[in-house]
């Protein structure tokens, strides 16, 4: 007997990616301006089908409510990061230059620009989680470690460090504090999720399972490279102002900056389950 057919929406997603790249190369200004949300929508569709074929679960077929929640959390989460990046929110004025990343060749219509922002932001968490789910179901499915349970004192110290990490970059506006943005919410929310019985990497490690944490780290790197690769060729794009040496870049991102994508994936996972926990969504097992 033949195996299950690859879901059609995965083929549609792959076609969207290829079509968008071909149109970009051919000089399409429209696709160039909307390239990021278009290509990442294709990627989410494709990876959702991959995860469906591997695990029988997906955001677009079996777990649609969770898919919507992940997308909404993604939009909210990235607007929070935009707040960190934009001191104009705190100091006033019309300066649109961010501390760490800046957008270029933006859509002049403000309503359409907001659509583009939210559309692109809605793909971030799904892309990370689906990539991680695929890695966890394949190359990392047997990743085990000796069970490790953090002490109550260590959990309290992590939360305290996390509180400092999430507040300090808002109080002290400095480009040097960008690492705190990518680790502060992990330190704050992972212990909280762990103590309250929500899905967490700490709970996995306490059970000797390293597959999810390694899969998230891997997805951060995979998606990070793809974000920068596709961004490099787009018309509407972002660039970086990062004070840390070296200044060597891979695409628009300084090489050292790629390390930030690893904790970023853990942070997105912790943020999503922190928000999901507030909604009382504990019983359902998530796709990742």
C-alpha positions as CSV (number, residue, x, y, z in Angstrom):
1,X,0.0,0.0,0.0
2,X,1.2,3.5,-0.7
3,X,1.7,6.0,2.1
4,X,-0.6,9.0,2.7
5,X,-0.6,11.7,0.1
6,X,1.3,14.8,0.8
7,X,-1.3,17.5,1.7
8,X,-2.3,19.7,-1.2
9,X,-1.8,22.9,0.8
10,X,1.9,22.0,1.1
11,X,2.3,21.9,-2.7
12,X,0.5,25.2,-2.9
13,X,2.9,26.6,-0.3
14,X,5.9,25.4,-2.3
15,X,4.5,26.9,-5.5
16,X,4.0,30.2,-3.7
17,X,7.6,30.3,-2.6
18,X,8.9,29.4,-6.1
19,X,6.5,31.8,-7.8
20,X,7.3,34.7,-5.5
21,X,11.1,34.2,-6.1
22,X,10.7,34.0,-9.8
23,X,8.5,37.2,-9.9
24,X,11.0,38.9,-7.6
25,X,13.9,38.0,-9.9
26,X,11.9,39.1,-12.9
27,X,11.7,42.6,-11.4
28,X,8.1,42.6,-10.1
29,X,7.9,45.7,-7.9
30,X,4.6,44.6,-6.3
31,X,6.0,41.2,-5.3
32,X,9.2,42.8,-4.2
33,X,7.4,45.1,-1.8
34,X,5.2,42.3,-0.4
35,X,7.8,39.6,-0.7
36,X,8.3,38.8,3.0
37,X,4.7,38.1,3.9
38,X,4.1,36.2,0.7
39,X,7.1,33.9,0.8
40,X,6.6,33.2,4.5
41,X,3.0,32.4,4.0
42,X,4.1,29.9,1.4
43,X,6.7,28.5,3.9
44,X,4.1,28.1,6.6
45,X,1.7,26.3,4.3
46,X,4.5,24.0,3.1
47,X,5.8,23.2,6.6
48,X,2.3,22.7,7.9
49,X,1.9,20.0,5.3
50,X,5.2,18.4,6.2
51,X,4.2,18.3,9.9
52,X,0.8,16.8,8.9
53,X,2.5,14.1,6.9
54,X,4.9,13.3,9.8
55,X,2.7,13.5,12.8
56,X,-0.9,13.6,11.6
57,X,-1.4,17.1,13.2
58,X,-1.2,20.6,11.7
59,X,-2.5,24.1,12.2
60,X,-4.4,24.1,8.9
61,X,-6.2,20.7,9.2
62,X,-6.5,19.2,12.7
63,X,-5.7,22.1,15.0
64,X,-7.1,25.2,13.4
65,X,-8.0,27.0,16.7
66,X,-4.5,26.6,17.9
67,X,-3.2,27.8,14.5
68,X,-5.3,31.0,14.9
69,X,-4.0,31.5,18.5
70,X,-0.4,31.0,17.4
71,X,-0.8,33.6,14.6
72,X,-2.4,36.1,16.9
73,X,0.2,35.6,19.6
74,X,2.8,36.0,16.9
75,X,1.4,39.4,15.9
76,X,1.2,40.6,19.5
77,X,4.7,39.2,20.3
78,X,6.4,41.0,17.5
79,X,4.7,44.3,18.1
80,X,6.1,44.0,21.6
81,X,9.6,43.6,20.1
82,X,8.9,46.6,17.8
83,X,8.2,48.6,21.0
84,X,11.6,47.6,22.3
85,X,13.2,48.6,19.0
86,X,11.5,52.0,18.8
87,X,12.4,54.5,21.5
88,X,10.1,57.0,19.8
89,X,7.2,55.4,21.7
90,X,8.8,56.5,24.9
91,X,10.6,59.8,24.0
92,X,8.2,61.2,21.4
93,X,9.1,62.8,18.1
94,X,8.9,61.6,14.6
95,X,12.1,59.6,14.5
96,X,11.3,56.3,12.7
97,X,14.8,54.8,13.0
98,X,14.9,51.7,15.2
99,X,17.6,50.9,17.7
100,X,18.6,47.6,16.1
101,X,16.7,47.1,12.9
102,X,15.2,49.6,10.4
103,X,12.7,49.1,7.6
104,X,13.2,50.5,4.1
105,X,11.0,51.2,1.0
106,X,7.9,50.9,3.1
107,X,4.3,51.0,1.6
108,X,3.3,54.7,1.6
109,X,-0.3,54.0,2.4
110,X,-0.5,53.6,6.2
111,X,-3.4,51.2,6.3
112,X,-1.8,48.9,3.7
113,X,1.5,49.2,5.6
114,X,-0.2,48.0,8.8
115,X,-1.7,45.1,6.8
116,X,1.8,44.2,5.6
117,X,3.2,44.4,9.1
118,X,0.5,42.2,10.7
119,X,0.6,39.7,7.8
120,X,4.3,39.3,8.1
121,X,4.3,39.2,11.9
122,X,1.6,36.5,11.9
123,X,3.9,34.1,10.1
124,X,6.8,34.2,12.7
125,X,5.6,31.9,15.5
126,X,3.9,29.4,13.1
127,X,7.1,29.2,11.0
128,X,9.2,28.6,14.0
129,X,6.9,26.1,15.7
130,X,6.2,24.1,12.5
131,X,9.9,23.9,11.6
132,X,10.6,22.7,15.2
133,X,7.8,20.1,15.0
134,X,9.3,18.7,11.8
135,X,12.8,18.5,13.4
136,X,11.3,16.9,16.5
137,X,9.5,14.3,14.5
138,X,12.5,13.3,12.5
139,X,16.2,13.9,13.3
140,X,15.6,14.8,17.0
141,X,12.8,12.4,17.9
142,X,15.1,10.3,20.1
143,X,17.0,13.2,21.8
144,X,17.2,12.2,25.5
145,X,19.2,13.5,28.4
146,X,19.5,12.7,32.1
147,X,16.4,14.1,33.8
148,X,17.1,17.5,35.4
149,X,14.8,19.4,37.7
150,X,15.7,23.0,38.5
151,X,15.6,23.9,42.2
152,X,13.0,26.4,43.5
153,X,15.9,28.8,44.2
154,X,17.1,28.6,40.6
155,X,13.6,29.2,39.3
156,X,13.2,32.3,41.4
157,X,16.6,33.6,40.3
158,X,15.7,33.0,36.6
159,X,12.4,34.9,37.1
160,X,14.2,37.8,38.8
161,X,16.8,37.9,36.0
162,X,14.0,37.8,33.5
163,X,12.2,40.7,35.1
164,X,15.3,42.8,34.9
165,X,15.9,41.6,31.3
166,X,12.5,42.7,30.0
167,X,12.3,46.0,31.9
168,X,15.9,47.4,31.6
169,X,15.8,47.8,27.7
170,X,12.6,49.9,28.1
171,X,14.1,52.1,30.8
172,X,17.6,52.4,29.4
173,X,17.4,53.0,25.7
174,X,20.6,51.5,24.3
175,X,21.5,49.4,21.3
176,X,23.9,47.5,23.5
177,X,21.0,45.9,25.4
178,X,19.5,43.9,22.5
179,X,20.6,40.5,24.0
180,X,18.3,41.1,27.0
181,X,15.3,41.4,24.6
182,X,15.9,37.9,23.3
183,X,16.6,36.2,26.6
184,X,14.6,38.1,29.2
185,X,11.2,36.7,28.4
186,X,12.6,33.1,28.3
187,X,14.0,33.5,31.8
188,X,10.8,35.1,33.0
189,X,8.2,32.8,31.4
190,X,9.8,29.4,31.3
191,X,9.8,29.0,35.1
192,X,6.2,30.3,35.3
193,X,5.0,27.9,32.6
194,X,6.9,25.1,34.2
195,X,5.4,25.7,37.7
196,X,1.9,26.0,36.3
197,X,2.0,22.8,34.3
198,X,2.0,24.4,30.9
199,X,4.1,23.0,28.0
200,X,7.7,24.1,28.7
201,X,11.3,23.1,27.9
202,X,12.0,22.9,31.6
203,X,9.2,20.3,32.0
204,X,10.6,18.3,29.0
205,X,14.1,18.3,30.5
206,X,12.7,17.2,33.9
207,X,11.4,14.2,32.0
208,X,14.7,13.6,30.2
209,X,13.3,14.7,26.9
210,X,15.6,17.1,25.0
211,X,13.8,16.8,21.6
212,X,11.7,20.0,21.9
213,X,14.3,22.3,23.2
214,X,16.8,21.2,20.5
215,X,14.2,21.4,17.9
216,X,13.3,24.9,18.8
217,X,17.0,25.9,18.8
218,X,17.4,24.3,15.4
219,X,14.2,26.0,14.1
220,X,15.5,29.4,15.3
221,X,18.7,28.9,13.2
222,X,16.9,27.5,10.1
223,X,14.3,30.2,10.1
224,X,16.8,32.9,11.0
225,X,18.9,32.1,7.9
226,X,15.8,32.0,5.7
227,X,14.5,35.3,7.1
228,X,17.8,36.9,6.3
229,X,18.2,35.2,2.9
230,X,14.8,36.2,1.6
231,X,15.0,39.6,3.2
232,X,18.3,40.4,1.4
233,X,16.6,40.2,-2.1
234,X,13.3,41.9,-1.2
235,X,12.5,45.5,-2.1
236,X,10.8,46.3,1.2
237,X,13.3,45.0,3.7
238,X,15.1,45.6,7.0
239,X,18.7,46.3,7.9
240,X,20.5,46.3,11.2
241,X,22.5,48.7,13.4
242,X,24.3,46.4,15.9
243,X,27.2,47.8,17.9
244,X,28.8,44.5,18.7
245,X,31.9,43.5,16.6
246,X,32.7,41.9,14.2
247,X,30.9,43.9,11.5
248,X,31.1,40.9,9.0
249,X,27.7,40.3,7.6
250,X,25.9,37.3,6.1
251,X,23.2,39.0,4.0
252,X,22.0,42.0,6.1
253,X,22.6,40.4,9.5
254,X,26.0,40.7,11.3
255,X,27.3,37.1,11.7
256,X,27.2,37.4,15.5
257,X,23.5,38.3,15.3
258,X,22.6,34.8,14.2
259,X,23.2,33.5,17.7
260,X,20.1,35.6,18.8
261,X,17.8,33.4,16.7
262,X,18.4,30.4,19.0
263,X,17.0,31.9,22.2
264,X,14.5,33.8,20.2
265,X,12.8,30.6,19.2
266,X,12.7,29.5,22.9
267,X,11.3,32.9,23.8
268,X,8.5,32.7,21.2
269,X,7.5,29.3,22.5
270,X,7.5,30.5,26.1
271,X,5.5,33.6,25.2
272,X,2.9,31.7,23.3
273,X,2.3,29.2,26.1
274,X,2.3,32.0,28.7
275,X,-0.5,33.7,26.7
276,X,-2.3,30.4,26.0
277,X,-2.2,29.6,29.7
278,X,-4.0,32.8,30.5
279,X,-6.8,31.6,28.3
280,X,-7.1,28.4,30.3
281,X,-6.0,26.3,27.3
282,X,-4.3,23.5,29.2
283,X,-5.9,20.3,28.2
284,X,-5.1,20.3,24.5
285,X,-1.7,19.0,23.5
286,X,-0.1,21.5,21.1
287,X,1.2,20.7,17.6
288,X,4.7,21.3,18.9
